[in-house]
Amino acid sequence: MSGESCLHQLQPQTGPIVSISSVACPKTDTCTYRGVTGNKYVQLNVGGNPYYTTLRVLTRQDTLLRSMFSGKMEVLTDKEGWILIDRCGKHFGSILSYLRDGFVTLPKSKQGTMELLAEAKYYKIQGLIDLCQRALQDNEEKALCVIPVITSPKEEERLIQGCVRPAVKLLYNRGNNKYSYTSNSDDNLLKNIELFEKLSLSYSSRVLFIKDVIGDEICCWSFYGQSRKLAEVCCTSIVYATEKKQTKVEFPEARIYEETLNALLYETLPVPDNSLLEATRRRNNCCTHSEEEEAVELRERVRRIHIKRYSTYDDRPLGH
C-alpha cells in the first residue's frame, strides 16, 4: 500500500463525516448520496478494513464507485454510519491512490498484481486494469529463460566473475570424439542436454546457466559458487572394445542433481546453512541405492528445500 493510501486508512478525518445522519435517508440499511458535495469525508468499511476518503476522490473517474456515491446506486451502511463494501480490503488503498493520482505503485509479486487486477475489474477502473495487465504481460516476457553460449574463455570468465548467483555450465561437443561411440552414448548425451534445459527452466532466476560448445570435452558439467569452481562432473570416458577404443558418454543424473544442490548453497549466504548441508550429505549414507533411486531421492530433496525457501527468492514455482 502506498504512503498516501496509508493516510486514507489511518489519519483522522479533517472534514465532516458523511453518514446516515448527514444525508436525507430513511432509518434503514441503505442510503443514497445524491446532492452531497465532493469535499465531504466518507468512512468506508471494506472487508473489515477502515478507510477515510472524500466523495471527490470516489467520484473522480467513471467507475462503480462513482455510481455508488453519486446517487445512482444505494449503499449499505451500519448503525455507526460506516459504508459497507463487501470486498477484500487488502488493495483498496491502492484503488484510492489510483483514483486520486491517476497512477499507483503495483505490488512486487505476480500474485499481488493479479489480486489488484481483480479488484480493479470489480470497481470498473479501466486505467488500473490496463496498468495491471501490462505489468503482468511484461513479467511474462521477463520470465523467459535466456542461456548464454560461451564463445571464448575470456567470455566465460567474465560471465562467472560478474555474476553474484551460482553458475552451472554444460559443455557438450560431439565432434570432439576421436573414436566411435558406444551404443548408448548418443542417448545419454541427449539426456544430459535435456536435464540441463529442465534445470535451467526451474532455476534460471536463481542460477546462471551457461552453454559451452567450444571446449575440449565431449560432455562435462561445471558448477560455480561465489565466482569459483565448486565441482566438475565429466560424463565421458574411454573404454576398450575387442579391437579398438570407444568413447562412452554416461548420464550421472544423481551426481548432477547433487552438485546443483550444492551450488544453490552459495546462492545468497556467505556459507551454506545446515539444513542444505545435511540434505546433500545424506547421499553418502545411501551407498546401496541404485543410480536411479539416488536421482529420484535427490530430486525430491531439491523440491522440498525449494518450497521451504520459496518465498525468500521469487514467485516462480518449481518446474517438474
Backbone bond lengths (Angstrom), bond angles and torsions (degrees), N, CA, C in turn:
res aa  C-N    CA-C-N  psi(-1)  N-CA   C-N-CA  omega(-1)  CA-C   N-CA-C  phi
1 M - - - 1.460 - - 1.513 108.45 -
2 S 1.302 120.24 136.49 1.451 123.31 -178.96 1.514 110.26 -73.03
3 G 1.353 115.04 164.72 1.446 119.49 -179.67 1.509 112.17 -61.36
4 E 1.322 117.08 -38.90 1.467 120.75 -179.25 1.512 110.86 -65.80
5 S 1.364 115.14 -36.18 1.457 118.62 178.78 1.515 110.43 -66.51
6 C 1.347 116.01 -35.34 1.455 119.17 177.37 1.514 110.37 -61.39
7 L 1.347 116.79 -35.95 1.459 119.71 176.84 1.509 110.44 -62.64
8 H 1.341 115.21 -38.97 1.467 118.24 177.69 1.518 109.96 -58.30
9 Q 1.337 115.86 -37.54 1.448 118.17 -170.25 1.527 112.87 -87.95
10 L 1.358 117.18 -33.88 1.441 118.94 -166.25 1.521 114.68 -109.18
11 Q 1.357 118.80 -30.96 1.446 119.35 -174.32 1.526 111.21 -74.30
12 P 1.310 116.93 144.05 1.476 119.08 175.83 1.517 110.69 -67.07
13 Q 1.301 116.33 149.52 1.448 121.42 -177.53 1.519 110.26 -71.17
14 T 1.352 116.08 147.95 1.461 121.00 -179.97 1.518 111.98 -109.12
15 G 1.305 118.08 -6.28 1.456 120.76 178.81 1.515 110.27 -121.75
16 P 1.301 116.66 178.03 1.472 119.78 -179.84 1.520 111.34 -64.86
17 I 1.323 117.35 142.53 1.456 123.28 -179.55 1.523 109.62 -86.98
18 V 1.340 115.41 131.68 1.456 120.04 174.46 1.514 108.05 -84.64
19 S 1.267 118.50 122.53 1.461 122.24 179.58 1.511 108.11 -148.82
20 I 1.318 116.46 -171.87 1.467 121.38 -179.47 1.526 110.56 -55.08
21 S 1.340 115.52 -38.20 1.460 118.20 -173.73 1.526 112.76 -76.67
22 S 1.345 119.55 -15.50 1.452 120.49 -174.47 1.522 113.50 -102.03
23 V 1.317 117.77 -0.93 1.448 120.74 175.80 1.517 108.64 -131.45
24 A 1.306 113.99 156.60 1.460 118.37 -178.15 1.509 110.29 -79.57
25 C 1.318 117.07 108.74 1.456 121.19 176.65 1.514 108.52 -158.61
26 P 1.300 117.98 154.42 1.451 121.37 -179.87 1.519 110.90 -68.71
27 K 1.329 116.75 161.20 1.462 121.89 -179.54 1.521 110.32 -79.05
28 T 1.344 115.04 72.43 1.461 121.52 179.23 1.519 108.29 -132.66
29 D 1.333 115.15 -168.81 1.463 120.68 -178.53 1.521 113.15 -80.47
30 T 1.313 118.45 -9.33 1.455 120.32 -174.55 1.515 110.73 -119.55
31 C 1.342 113.74 160.22 1.459 119.85 -178.81 1.522 108.47 -157.31
32 T 1.335 116.70 152.60 1.460 120.62 174.25 1.519 109.04 -118.81
33 Y 1.375 115.98 158.42 1.459 121.40 -174.92 1.520 111.95 -115.58
34 R 1.298 118.35 28.93 1.450 121.64 179.86 1.530 109.73 -67.31
35 G 1.338 116.08 127.99 1.455 120.67 175.87 1.508 115.94 86.99
36 V 1.333 117.98 -1.34 1.459 120.07 179.79 1.525 109.59 -83.13
37 T 1.340 117.72 136.12 1.462 120.87 -175.38 1.518 111.24 -72.72
38 G 1.351 115.51 157.03 1.455 120.90 -171.46 1.506 115.41 -74.63
39 N 1.374 119.72 -15.56 1.454 119.88 -178.96 1.517 112.54 -88.91
40 K 1.302 118.15 5.66 1.459 122.05 177.07 1.521 110.28 -76.74
41 Y 1.330 115.54 140.73 1.449 120.48 176.54 1.522 111.03 -81.99
42 V 1.319 115.21 148.25 1.463 122.14 177.24 1.517 107.30 -125.79
43 Q 1.314 116.71 138.30 1.460 120.54 175.44 1.529 107.89 -106.42
44 L 1.320 114.61 123.98 1.458 122.07 -172.62 1.523 110.35 -116.33
45 N 1.306 115.01 139.28 1.461 122.36 172.49 1.527 107.26 -114.68
46 V 1.354 115.78 101.14 1.462 121.02 -176.47 1.518 108.62 -106.29
47 G 1.320 116.33 101.43 1.461 120.51 -179.32 1.512 113.54 58.97
48 G 1.329 118.11 32.14 1.452 121.72 -179.76 1.516 114.32 92.17
49 N 1.346 118.70 -2.42 1.456 123.31 179.74 1.525 109.44 -103.39
50 P 1.343 118.79 123.05 1.469 120.89 -178.08 1.529 111.80 -82.18
51 Y 1.325 116.14 138.39 1.468 122.63 176.70 1.515 108.84 -138.10
52 Y 1.349 116.01 143.88 1.454 122.44 171.73 1.518 108.60 -116.68
53 T 1.306 116.63 135.28 1.465 120.98 175.08 1.522 108.09 -159.56
54 T 1.322 116.21 179.75 1.464 120.10 -178.35 1.521 110.31 -104.99
55 L 1.305 115.10 158.61 1.464 120.07 175.42 1.523 110.78 -62.89
56 R 1.328 117.31 -29.09 1.460 120.35 -179.97 1.537 110.47 -61.96
57 V 1.325 116.23 -42.22 1.471 119.83 178.47 1.523 110.47 -67.29
58 L 1.326 117.26 -44.49 1.463 121.07 -175.98 1.523 112.36 -66.56
59 T 1.316 117.13 -26.10 1.471 119.92 -176.68 1.526 112.85 -109.27
60 R 1.335 117.24 11.99 1.459 120.09 -175.31 1.513 112.75 -67.15
61 Q 1.330 118.45 -39.65 1.461 122.43 -178.23 1.520 110.31 -114.19
62 D 1.320 115.71 162.41 1.466 121.19 -178.56 1.520 108.93 -79.06
63 T 1.327 115.47 88.22 1.454 121.52 -175.66 1.525 109.77 -134.39
64 L 1.307 115.64 177.91 1.466 120.56 174.85 1.524 110.35 -62.16
65 L 1.317 117.66 -34.40 1.471 120.74 179.48 1.525 111.38 -65.26
66 R 1.330 117.30 -35.98 1.470 119.51 175.40 1.521 110.16 -62.24
67 S 1.337 116.27 -42.77 1.466 119.32 178.60 1.520 111.10 -62.58
68 M 1.350 116.53 -38.30 1.457 120.25 -178.43 1.520 111.98 -68.43
69 F 1.340 117.50 -35.83 1.465 120.58 -171.14 1.522 113.43 -112.77
70 S 1.318 116.79 19.53 1.466 119.88 173.54 1.522 111.10 -119.68
71 G 1.319 116.69 12.00 1.447 120.86 176.74 1.509 115.15 92.67
72 K 1.329 118.44 -2.44 1.470 120.55 -179.09 1.530 111.85 -78.64
73 M 1.313 117.07 -23.31 1.456 121.79 -178.65 1.519 109.41 -132.73
74 E 1.314 115.78 154.99 1.451 120.05 172.36 1.528 109.15 -86.00
75 V 1.325 115.84 147.71 1.459 120.99 177.65 1.525 108.97 -119.39
76 L 1.309 115.67 150.91 1.461 121.39 179.49 1.518 109.73 -87.20
77 T 1.309 116.74 140.12 1.460 122.10 177.22 1.517 109.40 -132.88
78 D 1.339 114.82 156.53 1.465 118.04 172.69 1.520 109.29 -99.58
79 K 1.327 116.91 -176.44 1.464 120.42 -174.20 1.522 112.65 -68.80
80 E 1.348 117.27 -17.87 1.460 120.49 178.57 1.519 112.82 -93.91
81 G 1.320 116.48 1.61 1.457 120.12 176.72 1.513 115.01 91.86
82 W 1.335 118.63 6.47 1.455 120.97 177.48 1.521 110.00 -75.67
83 I 1.324 116.14 134.82 1.461 121.42 176.42 1.526 107.72 -80.90
84 L 1.305 116.27 125.17 1.460 121.15 -175.65 1.528 110.29 -97.50
85 I 1.338 116.27 125.03 1.463 121.99 174.60 1.529 107.49 -122.31
86 D 1.308 115.32 117.36 1.462 120.46 -173.93 1.528 110.73 -83.68
87 R 1.333 115.78 67.77 1.467 122.04 175.65 1.525 108.46 -139.69
88 C 1.316 116.40 162.68 1.463 120.18 174.73 1.525 109.11 -65.13
89 G 1.332 116.66 130.94 1.462 120.30 -177.41 1.515 114.62 -90.91
90 K 1.324 117.41 5.46 1.465 121.13 -175.32 1.525 112.74 -56.84
91 H 1.340 116.46 -42.30 1.466 120.48 -174.57 1.528 112.43 -109.97
92 F 1.333 117.68 12.43 1.459 118.29 -176.33 1.532 111.40 -68.86
93 G 1.332 117.24 -28.47 1.458 119.44 175.08 1.516 111.57 -61.51
94 S 1.345 116.26 -38.01 1.469 120.02 176.56 1.522 110.92 -67.65
95 I 1.323 116.28 -35.57 1.467 120.76 176.53 1.538 109.86 -60.58
96 L 1.330 116.83 -47.34 1.468 120.53 -179.75 1.527 111.40 -64.68
97 S 1.330 116.54 -40.23 1.465 119.51 179.29 1.519 111.21 -62.01
98 Y 1.351 116.17 -41.43 1.466 118.98 179.76 1.531 110.38 -66.24
99 L 1.333 117.60 -40.92 1.464 120.25 179.65 1.525 110.66 -64.36
100 R 1.318 117.64 -35.90 1.463 120.79 -178.11 1.533 111.72 -76.72
101 D 1.352 117.09 -45.36 1.462 121.05 -169.35 1.527 114.29 -106.24
102 G 1.326 117.41 -18.20 1.459 119.76 -176.72 1.513 113.49 84.17
103 F 1.326 118.23 1.47 1.467 121.85 175.75 1.523 107.69 -152.75
104 V 1.344 116.15 164.42 1.460 121.31 179.80 1.522 108.06 -159.80
105 T 1.317 115.78 149.34 1.464 120.67 174.25 1.525 108.49 -78.39
106 L 1.327 116.57 122.48 1.456 121.08 -176.88 1.523 111.10 -77.79
107 P 1.315 118.32 155.46 1.476 120.68 175.35 1.523 110.79 -57.41
108 K 1.323 116.22 150.88 1.457 120.52 -178.64 1.528 112.14 -72.79
109 S 1.314 116.92 -31.65 1.461 120.06 -176.27 1.522 111.51 -88.86
110 K 1.315 115.36 152.83 1.459 120.92 176.18 1.515 110.48 -62.29
111 Q 1.335 116.85 -40.99 1.460 120.53 -179.38 1.519 111.18 -61.73
112 G 1.347 116.82 -42.93 1.456 119.94 178.99 1.518 112.46 -63.24
113 T 1.331 116.62 -39.21 1.467 120.14 178.38 1.518 111.26 -66.62
114 M 1.328 116.66 -37.91 1.464 120.06 177.35 1.523 111.22 -66.15
115 E 1.331 117.24 -37.23 1.468 120.67 177.23 1.525 110.49 -65.31
116 L 1.336 116.56 -43.67 1.467 119.95 178.30 1.521 110.91 -64.52
117 L 1.327 117.19 -36.82 1.465 120.92 177.55 1.527 110.83 -62.04
118 A 1.326 117.00 -40.91 1.462 120.38 178.34 1.522 111.44 -62.31
119 E 1.338 117.23 -40.10 1.460 120.39 178.16 1.527 110.99 -68.90
120 A 1.337 116.46 -39.68 1.464 119.78 178.41 1.527 111.21 -61.88
121 K 1.324 116.59 -37.82 1.463 120.29 177.73 1.525 110.75 -67.32
122 Y 1.320 116.77 -39.43 1.466 119.33 179.65 1.525 110.96 -63.51
123 Y 1.342 116.40 -44.85 1.465 120.03 -179.20 1.524 112.32 -83.37
124 K 1.338 117.66 -0.48 1.466 123.64 175.65 1.534 111.55 59.32
125 I 1.336 115.71 48.47 1.465 121.76 178.58 1.528 106.75 -101.30
126 Q 1.322 116.89 93.29 1.466 120.76 -169.46 1.528 112.49 -64.04
127 G 1.329 117.20 -40.17 1.462 119.11 -179.58 1.519 112.30 -61.02
128 L 1.325 117.27 -41.19 1.463 121.66 178.78 1.520 110.89 -71.05
129 I 1.309 116.70 -34.12 1.473 120.47 175.06 1.527 109.96 -59.87
130 D 1.326 116.10 -48.52 1.475 120.77 -179.84 1.531 110.68 -61.77
131 L 1.336 117.23 -40.99 1.459 121.41 -178.97 1.530 111.25 -62.49
132 C 1.328 116.33 -45.04 1.473 120.46 179.91 1.525 111.18 -66.67
133 Q 1.316 116.63 -41.62 1.467 119.66 -178.87 1.519 111.74 -65.64
134 R 1.329 117.87 -38.37 1.470 120.63 177.15 1.522 110.92 -65.29
135 A 1.336 116.11 -40.30 1.466 119.65 179.44 1.523 111.17 -64.69
136 L 1.314 117.01 -41.18 1.459 120.45 179.00 1.524 111.10 -65.92
137 Q 1.313 116.11 -39.15 1.467 119.87 178.10 1.527 111.11 -66.01
138 D 1.338 116.70 -41.03 1.470 120.20 177.80 1.520 111.01 -63.31
139 N 1.335 116.46 -38.77 1.464 119.84 179.43 1.516 111.22 -65.52
140 E 1.323 116.87 -36.69 1.461 119.86 178.04 1.519 110.54 -64.45
141 E 1.329 116.46 -39.67 1.461 119.78 179.16 1.522 111.26 -68.56
142 K 1.347 117.27 -38.03 1.461 120.53 179.17 1.518 111.48 -69.36
143 A 1.330 117.21 -23.84 1.460 120.73 -177.19 1.519 112.72 -74.69
144 L 1.329 118.04 -7.71 1.452 120.29 178.36 1.522 109.89 -60.57
145 C 1.318 115.62 138.05 1.455 121.23 -177.48 1.524 109.59 -85.90
146 V 1.323 117.04 119.17 1.459 122.78 179.75 1.523 108.13 -111.09
147 I 1.322 117.29 122.33 1.460 122.55 -178.15 1.524 108.78 -115.36
148 P 1.333 118.27 116.41 1.471 120.01 178.10 1.526 111.35 -71.22
149 V 1.320 115.77 148.04 1.460 122.52 177.67 1.527 107.85 -111.04
150 I 1.335 116.03 126.08 1.459 121.66 -177.07 1.534 110.05 -69.97
151 T 1.320 115.53 130.55 1.468 120.10 176.31 1.524 112.47 -115.72
152 S 1.343 116.87 -8.85 1.460 120.59 177.86 1.523 108.84 -162.23
153 P 1.340 118.03 155.31 1.475 120.37 177.33 1.521 112.90 -59.37
154 K 1.343 117.51 -35.46 1.462 120.25 179.14 1.527 111.32 -64.87
155 E 1.330 115.85 -37.36 1.465 119.11 178.65 1.518 110.55 -66.00
156 E 1.328 116.67 -39.95 1.468 120.32 176.89 1.520 110.97 -60.23
157 E 1.328 116.30 -46.27 1.470 120.36 179.88 1.522 110.92 -62.51
158 R 1.321 116.32 -41.42 1.463 119.65 179.83 1.518 111.76 -63.87
159 L 1.323 117.56 -42.84 1.464 121.33 -179.86 1.518 111.63 -62.81
160 I 1.325 116.52 -45.91 1.459 120.56 -175.19 1.528 111.05 -72.98
161 Q 1.319 117.29 -42.61 1.462 120.51 -179.13 1.521 111.77 -69.40
162 G 1.320 117.08 -29.59 1.458 120.23 -176.83 1.507 114.88 -90.72
163 C 1.324 117.68 2.48 1.465 120.82 -177.02 1.523 109.71 -110.76
164 V 1.335 116.55 131.76 1.463 120.88 178.88 1.521 111.59 -83.61
165 R 1.315 117.15 -13.20 1.467 120.63 179.19 1.524 110.43 -84.38
166 P 1.336 117.54 161.14 1.459 119.58 168.73 1.531 109.61 -62.85
167 A 1.327 116.21 161.53 1.467 120.38 -178.78 1.520 109.61 -133.51
168 V 1.334 114.56 144.09 1.456 122.03 174.88 1.521 107.49 -128.03
169 K 1.327 116.04 124.06 1.468 120.99 -178.46 1.526 109.47 -117.05
170 L 1.316 115.53 133.58 1.463 120.98 172.90 1.523 108.72 -114.37
171 L 1.313 115.11 118.46 1.452 121.11 174.20 1.525 107.80 -98.80
172 Y 1.323 116.52 121.70 1.471 118.92 173.57 1.522 109.11 -140.78
173 N 1.308 114.07 129.55 1.463 121.33 -178.74 1.521 107.77 -153.57
174 R 1.307 114.92 93.04 1.460 120.50 -175.44 1.529 111.70 -62.72
175 G 1.316 117.37 -25.74 1.456 120.88 -177.22 1.515 114.41 -73.78
176 N 1.354 118.01 -7.88 1.453 120.48 179.86 1.530 113.65 -75.59
177 N 1.306 117.47 -7.15 1.462 120.55 -174.27 1.527 112.61 -73.52
178 K 1.336 115.58 134.36 1.459 121.16 176.78 1.529 111.86 -94.71
179 Y 1.318 115.28 -16.51 1.456 119.30 -175.90 1.530 108.97 -122.95
180 S 1.293 116.03 178.48 1.462 120.17 175.88 1.534 109.43 -77.31
181 Y 1.322 115.51 158.32 1.460 120.72 -179.48 1.523 110.72 -90.96
182 T 1.324 115.37 152.68 1.463 119.64 171.28 1.525 109.24 -71.40
183 S 1.315 115.83 169.09 1.474 120.37 -170.13 1.526 113.23 -62.56
184 N 1.326 117.79 -33.72 1.468 120.15 -175.86 1.530 113.44 -97.23
185 S 1.314 117.51 1.84 1.461 119.73 -172.74 1.524 113.27 -65.15
186 D 1.328 117.52 -42.98 1.470 119.67 -179.31 1.522 111.10 -63.02
187 D 1.328 116.45 -41.95 1.468 119.59 178.01 1.522 111.13 -62.78
188 N 1.320 117.07 -42.09 1.463 120.23 -179.42 1.523 111.70 -68.67
189 L 1.313 117.66 -34.62 1.461 120.45 176.20 1.528 110.14 -62.33
190 L 1.324 116.36 -43.22 1.460 120.39 177.75 1.523 111.62 -65.06
191 K 1.324 117.47 -36.73 1.463 120.57 178.58 1.528 110.68 -64.89
192 N 1.322 116.97 -38.64 1.463 119.74 176.67 1.522 110.94 -63.08
193 I 1.312 117.01 -42.56 1.470 121.12 179.34 1.524 110.49 -65.26
194 E 1.326 117.21 -42.73 1.461 121.15 179.76 1.526 111.29 -64.16
195 L 1.341 117.61 -40.16 1.459 120.25 178.04 1.525 110.73 -65.23
196 F 1.322 117.68 -39.78 1.459 121.60 176.87 1.526 110.51 -59.19
197 E 1.316 117.32 -44.71 1.458 120.86 179.57 1.525 111.26 -66.37
198 K 1.313 116.51 -38.02 1.466 120.29 179.03 1.522 111.01 -65.31
199 L 1.326 116.90 -45.79 1.459 120.35 178.54 1.529 111.41 -64.08
200 S 1.303 117.01 -39.67 1.467 120.12 -178.81 1.517 111.44 -65.12
201 L 1.319 117.45 -36.89 1.466 120.13 177.60 1.521 111.26 -67.74
202 S 1.324 117.30 -34.18 1.462 120.87 -178.34 1.516 113.11 -79.46
203 Y 1.337 118.08 -33.83 1.456 120.87 -169.37 1.527 113.93 -124.42
204 S 1.314 119.06 16.19 1.464 120.50 -174.70 1.524 112.88 -61.19
205 S 1.338 117.94 -25.56 1.461 120.19 178.91 1.524 111.84 -80.56
206 R 1.320 117.34 -11.43 1.462 121.22 -175.21 1.527 112.82 -118.60
207 V 1.319 116.93 -21.56 1.459 121.89 -176.52 1.526 108.76 -132.66
208 L 1.325 116.25 139.26 1.462 121.28 174.06 1.529 108.33 -85.29
209 F 1.324 117.03 117.26 1.457 122.06 178.12 1.528 109.02 -102.21
210 I 1.326 115.35 133.89 1.457 121.38 -174.38 1.526 109.50 -130.05
211 K 1.324 115.64 137.22 1.467 121.30 172.72 1.528 109.00 -101.51
212 D 1.317 114.92 138.78 1.467 120.97 177.83 1.523 107.94 -127.11
213 V 1.317 117.05 119.12 1.468 120.63 -178.98 1.529 111.14 -119.64
214 I 1.344 117.37 12.88 1.461 119.40 -177.88 1.524 112.55 -119.22
215 G 1.348 117.50 -0.60 1.460 120.48 -177.98 1.517 112.56 -72.43
216 D 1.336 114.64 176.80 1.460 120.65 -176.12 1.523 113.39 -87.15
217 E 1.328 117.66 -16.33 1.468 120.49 -179.34 1.525 110.86 -84.06
218 I 1.329 114.78 171.03 1.468 121.01 176.73 1.524 110.28 -94.72
219 C 1.327 116.37 -43.47 1.469 120.62 177.63 1.527 107.84 -153.07
220 C 1.320 115.75 115.16 1.459 119.97 -175.96 1.522 110.06 -151.35
221 W 1.337 116.08 133.05 1.456 122.94 177.42 1.527 108.98 -100.73
222 S 1.340 116.55 140.05 1.463 121.94 174.28 1.523 108.58 -129.83
223 F 1.339 115.79 140.88 1.454 121.49 -175.17 1.534 108.80 -125.52
224 Y 1.348 115.79 132.30 1.456 121.73 -174.17 1.530 110.01 -127.35
225 G 1.323 115.58 144.15 1.460 121.84 174.07 1.512 109.55 -144.52
226 Q 1.309 116.82 134.93 1.466 122.42 -177.95 1.532 110.82 51.65
227 S 1.341 115.13 43.17 1.467 124.30 173.13 1.528 114.44 68.11
228 R 1.326 117.89 20.08 1.464 119.87 175.87 1.534 109.43 -135.03
229 K 1.313 115.13 152.80 1.458 119.55 -178.40 1.527 109.85 -73.60
230 L 1.336 115.46 129.11 1.453 121.71 179.82 1.524 112.00 -96.10
231 A 1.320 116.45 -39.69 1.463 119.92 -175.72 1.518 109.51 -162.49
232 E 1.312 114.38 163.98 1.458 121.49 177.00 1.521 108.30 -141.03
233 V 1.313 115.91 135.96 1.461 121.80 178.15 1.524 107.41 -122.13
234 C 1.331 115.99 105.74 1.458 120.93 178.18 1.525 108.65 -90.31
235 C 1.305 116.37 127.35 1.464 121.28 -174.12 1.528 113.22 -99.16
236 T 1.321 118.25 5.92 1.471 120.35 -176.04 1.521 110.81 -119.83
237 S 1.293 115.18 151.49 1.460 122.25 176.81 1.526 108.71 -154.50
238 I 1.336 115.23 162.64 1.462 121.35 177.91 1.527 108.67 -101.54
239 V 1.309 116.13 126.21 1.461 121.34 177.27 1.520 108.51 -115.80
240 Y 1.322 114.98 154.97 1.464 120.37 -176.91 1.519 109.62 -107.48
241 A 1.320 114.69 114.32 1.462 120.11 173.71 1.529 108.60 -84.29
242 T 1.321 116.73 -170.00 1.466 120.62 -175.64 1.518 112.18 -60.54
243 E 1.317 116.77 -45.28 1.460 120.10 -174.88 1.522 114.17 -124.32
244 K 1.343 117.98 -2.77 1.458 119.03 -174.67 1.518 110.62 -152.95
245 K 1.308 114.36 164.61 1.456 121.02 174.69 1.524 109.58 -87.47
246 Q 1.323 114.92 149.06 1.462 120.76 176.06 1.525 109.55 -135.54
247 T 1.321 114.98 153.39 1.464 121.02 176.09 1.517 109.17 -96.66
248 K 1.318 115.07 130.11 1.463 120.73 -179.58 1.524 109.09 -113.32
249 V 1.320 116.56 125.81 1.468 122.55 175.33 1.522 107.96 -104.27
250 E 1.328 116.07 126.55 1.467 121.25 -179.26 1.527 110.47 -109.14
251 F 1.317 114.44 167.49 1.464 120.57 178.93 1.530 108.37 -127.68
252 P 1.344 118.24 81.34 1.473 121.81 -179.01 1.524 111.83 -80.30
253 E 1.293 116.74 70.61 1.465 122.37 -171.50 1.522 112.40 -57.22
254 A 1.344 117.31 -45.28 1.463 120.18 -178.08 1.523 111.12 -61.98
255 R 1.314 116.90 -42.27 1.466 120.25 -179.53 1.532 110.49 -65.59
256 I 1.312 117.33 -38.16 1.474 120.39 179.49 1.525 110.85 -65.13
257 Y 1.342 116.39 -43.37 1.463 119.55 176.97 1.532 110.26 -62.46
258 E 1.324 115.93 -40.92 1.458 119.61 -179.34 1.520 111.72 -61.60
259 E 1.316 117.33 -46.36 1.466 120.10 -178.28 1.532 111.51 -70.97
260 T 1.345 117.37 -31.95 1.466 119.69 174.78 1.520 110.18 -64.14
261 L 1.329 115.89 -41.66 1.461 120.41 177.34 1.519 110.89 -63.68
262 N 1.326 116.59 -40.94 1.464 119.76 177.06 1.527 111.12 -62.19
263 A 1.331 117.17 -38.89 1.466 120.25 179.32 1.528 110.94 -64.19
264 L 1.325 116.87 -35.47 1.467 120.43 179.33 1.526 111.93 -65.40
265 L 1.345 116.53 -20.75 1.460 118.94 177.16 1.526 111.46 -62.14
266 Y 1.321 116.86 -25.14 1.463 121.81 -176.47 1.523 111.75 -98.92
267 E 1.340 115.92 19.07 1.464 119.40 -174.39 1.519 112.63 -63.36
268 T 1.341 116.93 -55.67 1.461 119.82 -178.10 1.522 112.24 -132.88
269 L 1.310 117.53 -19.47 1.449 120.12 -173.75 1.533 111.01 -86.87
270 P 1.343 118.70 148.72 1.462 120.16 176.21 1.516 112.46 -66.58
271 V 1.328 115.84 -31.43 1.465 120.10 174.97 1.516 107.66 -136.47
272 P 1.339 118.57 153.35 1.463 120.78 179.16 1.525 111.10 -61.82
273 D 1.337 116.22 142.71 1.447 119.08 177.70 1.529 109.75 -84.05
274 N 1.333 116.24 160.70 1.460 121.80 -169.35 1.524 113.12 -64.38
275 S 1.335 117.40 -36.09 1.463 119.51 -176.84 1.516 111.49 -64.23
276 L 1.334 116.59 -39.85 1.458 118.99 179.97 1.525 111.39 -75.26
277 L 1.333 117.41 -36.05 1.458 119.56 176.58 1.521 110.66 -61.31
278 E 1.330 116.55 -43.07 1.456 120.69 -179.85 1.519 111.27 -62.93
279 A 1.337 116.42 -38.47 1.469 119.89 -178.75 1.517 111.20 -63.61
280 T 1.329 117.41 -38.39 1.459 119.47 -178.39 1.518 112.41 -80.76
281 R 1.325 117.37 -23.07 1.455 119.49 179.74 1.522 112.68 -76.02
282 R 1.328 117.04 -22.85 1.462 119.97 -175.16 1.513 112.67 -60.84
283 R 1.306 116.30 -26.84 1.459 119.28 -177.76 1.520 111.25 -60.51
284 N 1.346 117.66 -32.78 1.452 120.59 -178.47 1.522 112.47 -68.32
285 N 1.331 117.32 -18.72 1.460 120.65 179.61 1.519 112.17 -95.55
286 C 1.320 118.23 7.69 1.465 121.95 -175.77 1.524 109.90 -125.62
287 C 1.307 117.27 46.81 1.451 120.92 -172.69 1.513 113.00 -69.95
288 T 1.315 117.53 -15.34 1.461 119.13 -178.67 1.517 112.30 -83.87
289 H 1.313 118.49 -8.68 1.455 121.22 -179.23 1.521 110.31 -73.14
290 S 1.307 115.68 152.32 1.457 120.31 173.38 1.518 109.13 -76.46
291 E 1.330 116.79 165.35 1.467 121.26 179.42 1.519 110.78 -60.11
292 E 1.315 116.96 -39.59 1.467 120.00 -179.35 1.519 111.11 -67.33
293 E 1.342 117.95 -41.52 1.461 120.58 179.03 1.521 110.74 -64.16
294 E 1.351 117.16 -39.48 1.456 120.33 178.17 1.519 111.44 -64.20
295 A 1.327 116.35 -39.00 1.460 119.98 179.24 1.519 111.10 -63.70
296 V 1.327 116.48 -43.54 1.472 120.40 178.98 1.518 110.48 -63.00
297 E 1.327 116.02 -42.70 1.458 120.42 -179.19 1.520 111.94 -64.78
298 L 1.323 116.26 -42.14 1.460 119.63 179.83 1.516 112.05 -68.77
299 R 1.332 116.54 -37.05 1.470 119.20 176.85 1.518 110.61 -60.42
300 E 1.329 116.96 -39.95 1.451 121.14 -179.34 1.528 110.95 -68.45
301 R 1.339 117.37 -37.37 1.462 119.97 177.72 1.525 110.75 -65.61
302 V 1.329 115.45 -43.33 1.467 119.58 177.62 1.522 109.98 -59.04
303 R 1.332 117.66 -43.89 1.463 122.05 -179.08 1.521 111.01 -62.09
304 R 1.350 117.03 -45.73 1.464 120.18 -177.94 1.526 111.80 -65.71
305 I 1.330 116.25 -42.49 1.467 119.60 -179.40 1.518 110.31 -68.15
306 H 1.338 117.27 -36.62 1.464 120.91 177.88 1.524 110.32 -61.66
307 I 1.341 116.08 -44.22 1.469 120.13 -179.66 1.521 110.00 -64.88
308 K 1.352 116.77 -40.48 1.468 121.06 -179.61 1.511 111.37 -61.20
309 R 1.343 117.04 -38.70 1.459 121.77 -177.55 1.518 112.58 -98.94
310 Y 1.353 117.61 10.68 1.466 123.63 -169.38 1.518 113.03 -56.13
311 S 1.339 116.58 -50.24 1.459 119.33 -173.26 1.517 112.17 -70.91
312 T 1.334 118.13 -13.78 1.461 120.34 -178.21 1.512 111.77 -75.48
313 Y 1.336 118.23 -24.71 1.449 119.86 -169.40 1.510 113.19 -111.45
314 D 1.312 118.42 -62.88 1.440 119.16 -177.52 1.500 108.83 -159.41
315 D 1.298 114.46 -176.97 1.446 119.11 -176.56 1.502 114.09 -98.28
316 R 1.216 116.59 6.31 1.454 118.15 -175.99 1.517 110.25 -80.13
317 P 1.309 119.22 129.68 1.448 121.73 175.77 1.509 111.86 -71.12
318 L 1.306 115.96 157.23 1.448 121.27 178.54 1.505 110.35 -71.98
319 G 1.306 118.89 129.94 1.450 123.15 178.30 1.507 111.02 -74.52
320 H 1.295 115.49 158.97 1.460 121.07 179.26 1.510 109.26 -118.31
